Amino acid sequence: MMLNPVRETAATTGAMVQAVHALRKALGTN
C-alpha cells in the first residue's frame, strides 16, 4: 500500500513495540 506510507509505517512501528513489550514481559515474569 503506497497510498498511505505514514499509516503503514505507524502500524509497523506499533507492531514492533508490541513485540518488544511482549518479550520484556515474558523475560520479566519468567
C-alpha positions as CSV (number, residue, x, y, z in Angstrom):
1,M,0.0,0.0,0.0
2,M,1.9,3.0,-1.2
3,L,-1.2,5.3,-0.8
4,N,-0.6,6.0,2.8
5,P,3.0,5.1,3.8
6,V,2.8,7.1,7.0
7,R,-0.1,4.9,8.3
8,E,1.7,1.7,7.3
9,T,4.9,2.9,9.0
10,A,2.9,3.7,12.1
11,A,1.3,0.2,12.1
12,T,4.7,-1.5,11.6
13,T,6.2,0.6,14.5
14,G,3.2,-0.3,16.7
15,A,3.6,-4.0,15.9
16,M,7.4,-3.8,16.7
17,V,6.7,-2.0,20.0
18,Q,4.1,-4.6,21.0
19,A,6.6,-7.4,20.2
20,V,9.2,-5.7,22.4
21,H,6.8,-5.3,25.2
22,A,5.7,-8.9,24.9
23,L,9.3,-10.1,25.0
24,R,10.1,-7.9,28.0
25,K,7.0,-9.1,29.8
26,A,7.9,-12.7,29.2
27,L,11.5,-12.2,30.3
28,G,10.4,-10.3,33.4
29,T,7.8,-12.8,34.6
30,N,10.0,-15.8,34.0
